[in-house]
Amino acid sequence: MADMPKYQCNQQVSALQISEVKFSSEGGGFCTLTFEDSSFSPIDVTQQYVEKYTPQAEGYYVVYADGNPGYVSKDRFEAGYAKL
């Protein structure tokens, strides 16, 4: 996978805007996130990720400097982060 774009708030993150959140029909406890930037492949996230963040289309999938993934709503992300 190519390097995700970098953004800065009170900490630097890599982030992609989510275009679709599709839940697994196989009961595997995960969902697939598809991104607005189609040059990035969709990724599967765990049930724990979904329960913790409740990702929504138009929000942002983020990866913090320590490698941990997260989620930020569209309004919060766009109000607080600047693209580097």
C-alpha positions as CSV (number, residue, x, y, z in Angstrom):
1,M,0.0,0.0,0.0
2,A,1.3,3.5,-0.8
3,D,1.9,5.9,2.0
4,M,-1.3,7.5,3.2
5,P,-1.5,11.4,3.2
6,K,-0.2,13.1,6.4
7,Y,-2.1,15.6,8.5
8,Q,-1.3,17.6,11.6
9,C,-3.4,18.6,14.6
10,N,-1.9,18.3,18.0
11,Q,-0.2,15.2,16.6
12,Q,0.6,14.0,13.1
13,V,-1.6,11.2,11.6
14,S,-1.9,9.5,8.3
15,A,-5.6,9.6,7.2
16,L,-8.0,8.6,4.4
17,Q,-11.6,9.7,4.1
18,I,-14.0,6.8,4.2
19,S,-16.5,6.5,1.3
20,E,-18.2,3.3,2.4
21,V,-18.5,1.1,5.5
22,K,-19.6,-2.4,4.6
23,F,-20.3,-5.0,7.3
24,S,-19.4,-8.6,6.7
25,S,-22.3,-10.8,5.9
26,E,-20.3,-13.8,7.1
27,G,-20.6,-12.9,10.7
28,G,-16.8,-12.5,11.0
29,G,-17.2,-9.6,13.3
30,F,-15.5,-7.1,11.0
31,C,-16.3,-4.6,8.3
32,T,-14.6,-3.3,5.2
33,L,-13.7,0.4,4.8
34,T,-13.6,1.8,1.3
35,F,-11.9,5.1,0.7
36,E,-12.7,8.3,-1.3
37,D,-9.2,8.0,-2.8
38,S,-9.6,4.9,-4.9
39,S,-5.8,4.5,-5.3
40,F,-6.0,2.9,-1.8
41,S,-7.4,-0.5,-1.4
42,P,-10.3,-1.2,1.0
43,I,-9.2,-2.5,4.4
44,D,-10.9,-4.8,6.8
45,V,-11.2,-3.7,10.4
46,T,-11.9,-5.8,13.5
47,Q,-15.1,-5.9,15.5
48,Q,-13.2,-4.2,18.3
49,Y,-12.4,-1.3,16.0
50,V,-16.1,-1.0,15.0
51,E,-17.3,-1.2,18.6
52,K,-14.7,1.5,19.7
53,Y,-15.1,4.0,16.9
54,T,-18.3,3.3,15.0
55,P,-16.9,4.4,11.7
56,Q,-19.2,6.2,9.3
57,A,-18.9,7.1,5.6
58,E,-17.3,10.5,5.1
59,G,-15.4,10.2,8.4
60,Y,-11.6,9.5,8.4
61,Y,-9.7,6.3,9.1
62,V,-6.5,7.5,10.8
63,V,-3.3,5.9,11.8
64,Y,-1.4,7.5,14.6
65,A,2.4,7.9,14.8
66,D,2.6,4.8,17.0
67,G,0.9,2.7,14.3
68,N,-2.5,2.4,16.1
69,P,-5.6,2.9,13.9
70,G,-8.4,5.2,14.8
71,Y,-11.4,7.1,13.5
72,V,-12.3,10.8,13.5
73,S,-15.6,12.2,12.3
74,K,-15.6,14.4,9.2
75,D,-16.6,17.6,11.0
76,R,-14.0,17.1,13.8
77,F,-11.2,16.0,11.4
78,E,-11.8,18.9,8.9
79,A,-12.0,21.4,11.8
80,G,-8.8,20.2,13.5
81,Y,-6.4,18.8,11.0
82,A,-4.3,20.5,8.3
83,K,-2.9,18.5,5.4
84,L,0.9,18.5,5.3
